[in-house]
Structures are given as C-alpha cells and as structure tokens.
C-alpha cells in the first residue's frame, strides 16, 4: 500500500472518529456563533487541547503551511538527484497556491471568507463583558484591523444599546454566523497527504544519506503531529459540517495539485526509444 493511501486512510479515520466523538459527547465549540467564539472553550480548563492557547495550536497549527513547506524542502533538497524532480516541486507549488487562494487572497477576500458570506455570514465585532456583538460591513473584516470607539467613533455614535468599559481598547471583527469551513482541517488534510506523497521517492531508495535520513524522520514526525492536531480540532472545534467541508476541501486541493505535476511529468519524461524489428 502506498504512503499516500495510508495517509488518506489515517486522516479520514481521524476526522470521522473525532467528529463522531464531538457529537456524542458534545465537546465541540461552534466557532460560527459570535457569542461563543471569542470565549474560552468550556472544556479549556480540564482538557488541555481544548484551549486555543495550547502549544500545539500556537506554535504548530497556526504556522502549519510554513512547517509543511520546510519539511518538504528539507526532504527534497537532501535527496539524491534522481528524487529532486520538477513534478514534485510543481505539486508543492500548486498546493501552496491553493492554500493562498482559499485562506489568504483571491482577487480580494480569500475563498473561505467568500463562502462564509455567501452562506449567510456577517462581519461581527465581539464586545467585552457580555455587551454582545456588533454587526459591521464586510469590508471591516476583510481589512482585519482593530475596531474601537477611539479608532472608529462613527460606528459607535448611534449605538446607545452598548455600554462599553472605558479601558476597552478594541478588537478585530471576524466573519461569523455563516458556514465557517474549518481552515485547520483543510490545511492539515492537505499537508498530511502532500508530505506522504512526497516521501514516496525516498522510500524507493535502497540507501539514504545521513542528512536525508534526518529529513525523512522529520517529515514522518510532522505527519504524526498533523494527525494528532487533526484529532484535537475534530474533537474540540467547529461544527460537524464545517469539519467535514474542511476535510473535503483538503482532498480536493490535493487532487488539484496532481494535475500540473502530472502534466510536467509527461513533458519531462524521457521518450521511449523505438524497438527495431
């Protein structure tokens, strides 16, 4: 069984089991609810991985594509010339492009943000001390800047219903209420499948250099970390539908990354010599 297939089965099982567990034991936090999303997870004090401030989330998940890129480039650069192929590099570049399009920028807002808005989402500013939440035009969420009475007095001038503490310095509005595709599940699924596929040429080698052995070990360790992170996200965050859509989006982007790689592989493949009769 190929490394890619093993990775696919593993991440699918983790997402499925984690999501079913979160439903059965009501452990997930609906991050689309503006009244809940800015609050600590109800299980944060008793379940280490339910806290958004846990080291796995802060140092790994929030920088997931950076870690994935570093692991891939380490394995690619330390392998023998026969494994440093253009199709492998093309698949990584295409996967990087899909990550940027869905999570960072697509001729304006990222596609995931567009999905939230199209599914009924709103730009919401969470207010302190249980004061509620304020709806804002979507462009304030796209700008990702802090909003407060000091920086945007016109927004608060007509809002007599909100009583805000004088020391409040503001917050950054977020898109809420729509279908918030789990960006973490999407990115972790894509990362796991990409790294597993990129290790296949290394597994075909009969000998590894010491640097390449270290690189392969680092990739395997990172895949294990990503699987664990997928499990914690599946258990503690997002609604079940948002986790499944993130998983399916990760699969789709991995499949999309194969197309340019296959095209480059067909172009760069050596032509077969004709058989003489």
N, C-alpha and C positions, 0 to 999 in steps of 0.2 A: 504494500500500500504506500502511495506517495506521501511525502511530508505535507503537501498541500491538502490532500484529502484527510489526513489525520488532524490537521489544524482545523479544517472545516467542521469535522465531526465534533471536535473538542469545544470550539467556540459555540456551535449550535446547541450542544448539550448544556453548556454553562448558562447561556441566555435562557433556554427553556426552563431548566430547573430553578434558576434564580427568580425568574418571573412567576412561575407557579408558586414558589415558596412565598414571594412577596404578597401574592393574592391570598394564599391560605392563611398566612399569619399577619396580614395587614401591616407589613413592615416598610412599605414604600412611601415616600413623600411626594405628593403631587406638585411638582415644580412649576406647573402652569397656573396654580392658584396664587394670585398676588397677595393674599392674606397669609399664606403659609410659606412661600418660597424664601422670604428673607429671614425667617425664623430658624433657630437651630432645629435639627431633626429631633423629633420626640424621643428617639432612642439614642441620641448622641452621647448621653452620659453613661449609658450602660452597654452600648455596643460601639466599640472603637471605630469601626469602619463606617458607621452611620454619620459620623461627624465630618462636615466638609473640610475641617481643618486638619484631618489626619495626614500624616506624611505621604502616604500613597497618592492622595489627591493633589496635595500642594506641590510635591516635587516630581511626580511622575505623570499623572493623568493630564494635568493642565499643560504639560510640555510634551505630550505623547508623540507628536509627529517629529519633534526635534530628537527625541531618544530613538525613534524608529529610523530616522534618516541617518543618525550617527552609527547605529548598529549595522545598517545596510552598507554604508560606505566603508566601514571597517572591514566587513567580510569581503566586499567587492575588491577593495584595494590590496588586501593581503593575500588573495587567492592567486594561483598561477595564471599566466596569460590566457590559457585556454578557457578560464572561467570569467575573465573580465570582458564580457561580450556587450555589444551595443544593445541587443534586445533586452537584457537585464536592466541596463541603465534607462532604457526607454520606458519600461514598465514602472520603474520607480518615479520617473519624471511625470508620467501620466497620472499615477496615483497622487502625487504631490499636487498636480493641477486640480484634480477632483476635490482634494481636501480644501484647497484655497477657494474654489468656486462655491462649495457648499457651506463653508464656515467663515470665510473672510470677506470675499468680494466677488460679485458677479455683475459687472456694469452698474455698480451701486451696491445695494444691500446683498448680503450672501443669500443663497437659495434657501437655506434653512429658515432665515428670517422671513423670506417671502412666503414660505409655507405656513409659518405661524400667522401672518397677517391674512393670508387667503383663507385660513380655516377659522376666522373669527377672532384672531388675536388683537390685543390692544397694547399700546405703549403705556406702561404703568409706572408711576413713581411711588414706591413704598414709603410711607411716612412713619415717624418714630412714635414710640409709646402708645401703640394701639390706635393712632389717629386715623388709620385707614389707608387708602391708596387713592392717588390722583391720576386720572386719565389724561394723557398728553398726545399731541400729534405725533405720528410715527417718526418724523424726522429727528425728534429729540432722542429716540432710541438708536437711530442709525448713527447719530453723532457721538454717542457714548461719552457724554460729558456730564459732570456733576450738576445737579439742579438744586437750587435753594432759594429762599426769599431774597438773599443778598445778590445772587448772580442773575436771577430771573424774576424780579419783583412783579412784573406784569402778570405772570402766571398765577401769583398768589393774591393779587389785589382784590379779585372778586370771589375768593374762596373763603368766605367767613365761617364755613362749616368746619374748617380745620384749625385746631388750636395747637400750635407748634411751640416746643420749648425754645427759649431764646438762644441756648447754646448749640442748637442743631446746625450743623454745617452743610447739610445737604446729602444727596445720594444720587447714584446713577440710575436712570429709569431703564426698565427692561421690558421686553415683549412678553406678555402673559395672556392667559385665557384661551389661546388657540391650541393647535396640535403642535406641541414643542418636541420635535423629533430629537431623540437622545443623541446629542453630538458625541458624547463619550462612547456610547455603544457603537455608533457609526465608525468613529476613528479607531477604536480598539479592534473591531472586527476587521477593518481594512488593514491595520498594522499586523495583526496576527497572520492573516493569510499571505500578505506580501512577504513578510520575513520568512515564513515557512517555505514559500515557493523559491525564494532567493537562496535558500540553503541547499536546494536540490543538487546544483552542480558541485558543491563541496562534498556532499555525501557520496557522489560518484567517484571521488578521487581515492586512490589507493594509499596516498601518503599526504599528510598535512605538515606544513612548516609550523614552527612554534608560534609565530605571530598569527597565522591563520587558525591554528587550534584555539588560541585565546579569543579570536574574533567569533568563531563558531560557538564557543562556550558562552560568550557574551550575548549572542543572538538567542540562543536557547534559553538563557536566564531571563532575557527581556520578554520572550514569548510567554514564559511561565508567569511573569509579573503581570503582563497584559491579560492573561486568562483570569488571574486572581482579581484584577481590577474590574474585569467584565462581570465577575460574580458579585462583587460588592455593589457595583452600580445596579445590577439587575435586582438585587435584593432590597436595596435601600432608597433608590431614587427613580423618579419618573413614573408615569402611569404605565400599565402593561402595554397599551397600544403604542406609546411613544418609544418604549424599548424595542418592540418588535419592528417598528418602522426604521429605527436606527440600525438595527441588525440587517434588515433587508437592503437599506441604502448602502451599507458597508459591502455587502455581497455584490450589489450592482456596480459599485465603483471599482471593485477588484476585477470583475468581469470586463468592465470597460477598459481597464488598464492593459488587458491582454491584447486588445485589437492592434494598437500601434506597435507593441512588441512583436506580435506575430508578423505584421507587415515588414518590419525591419529585418526580422529573422529570415523571411523569404527572400528579401532583396540581397542580404549579405551572405546567404548560404552559398557555398561553392557549387558550381554547376557540375552535374554528373557527366563523366566522360562517356561518349557513345561506345557501345560494345561493337567490336569488329566481328563480322560474320565470316 
